[in-house]
Amino acid sequence: MPGSGTVASDLLGLLQHAQIVERSHLAAAPTAVWERIASMPGVNAELMPAAYMTFPRGRDRLDRRDIIPGQPLFRSVLLLFCVLPIDIHTLALVSLSRDRGFLESSSSLLHRRWVHERTLEPERGGTTLTDRVYFDCRVAALGAALAPVLRAIFRHRHARLRRHFGEPK
């Protein structure tokens, strides 16, 4: 179990036990994919119409220079179908590399720990985008019930990204 390295290496250790792994091949350069996925409007475009994440004015990008690794960036209300509040997420980024990805370590009312790694790798004709997510629900039984729902949400997000960017030929 993680515990003796840096925060990022400890979190990557948790991701070895990721409950969600989703990968897509997109017909766009990493810089174009990054512009979309590093913005809250882009995140919400992935989630729509199933969900929407609120964000404070001026915090519409995840790659701002004033981000302090590991410190909460903002709190977001997660709205089911854009209207029904179902969770409050405290978003914190541990590492971020423009056009390459990010490592998030957040928490919410539902999740004691939410670790999300999103990577972009250049490939012939575009970019491979990979999401790996590890989560620890505050109520253990809820984790088993939420796992298939969260997998479906990430499949939906990737389908929306493939629809937006297309797939390499």
Secondary structure in CASP SS format (residue, H / E / C, confidence):
PFRMAT SS
TARGET T0000
AUTHOR 0000-0000-0000
METHOD secondary structure of the structure
MODEL  1
M C 1.00
P C 1.00
G C 1.00
S C 1.00
G C 1.00
T C 1.00
V H 1.00
A H 1.00
S H 1.00
D H 1.00
L H 1.00
L H 1.00
G H 1.00
L H 1.00
L H 1.00
Q C 1.00
H C 1.00
A C 1.00
Q C 1.00
I E 1.00
V E 1.00
E E 1.00
R E 1.00
S E 1.00
H E 1.00
L E 1.00
A C 1.00
A C 1.00
A C 1.00
P H 1.00
T H 1.00
A H 1.00
V H 1.00
W H 1.00
E H 1.00
R H 1.00
I H 1.00
A C 1.00
S E 1.00
M H 1.00
P H 1.00
G H 1.00
V H 1.00
N H 1.00
A H 1.00
E H 1.00
L H 1.00
M C 1.00
P C 1.00
A C 1.00
A E 1.00
Y E 1.00
M E 1.00
T C 1.00
F C 1.00
P C 1.00
R C 1.00
G C 1.00
R C 1.00
D C 1.00
R E 1.00
L C 1.00
D C 1.00
R C 1.00
R C 1.00
D C 1.00
I C 1.00
I C 1.00
P C 1.00
G C 1.00
Q C 1.00
P E 1.00
L E 1.00
F E 1.00
R E 1.00
S E 1.00
V E 1.00
L E 1.00
L E 1.00
L E 1.00
F C 1.00
C C 1.00
V C 1.00
L E 1.00
P E 1.00
I E 1.00
D E 1.00
I E 1.00
H E 1.00
T E 1.00
L E 1.00
A E 1.00
L E 1.00
V E 1.00
S E 1.00
L E 1.00
S E 1.00
R C 1.00
D C 1.00
R C 1.00
G E 1.00
F E 1.00
L E 1.00
E E 1.00
S E 1.00
S E 1.00
S E 1.00
S E 1.00
L C 1.00
L C 1.00
H E 1.00
R E 1.00
R E 1.00
W E 1.00
V E 1.00
H E 1.00
E E 1.00
R E 1.00
T E 1.00
L E 1.00
E E 1.00
P E 1.00
E E 1.00
R C 1.00
G C 1.00
G E 1.00
T E 1.00
T E 1.00
L E 1.00
T E 1.00
D E 1.00
R E 1.00
V E 1.00
Y E 1.00
F E 1.00
D E 1.00
C E 1.00
R C 1.00
V C 1.00
A H 1.00
A H 1.00
L H 1.00
G H 1.00
A H 1.00
A H 1.00
L H 1.00
A H 1.00
P H 1.00
V H 1.00
L H 1.00
R H 1.00
A H 1.00
I H 1.00
F H 1.00
R H 1.00
H H 1.00
R H 1.00
H H 1.00
A H 1.00
R H 1.00
L H 1.00
R H 1.00
R H 1.00
H H 1.00
F H 1.00
G C 1.00
E C 1.00
P C 1.00
K C 1.00
END
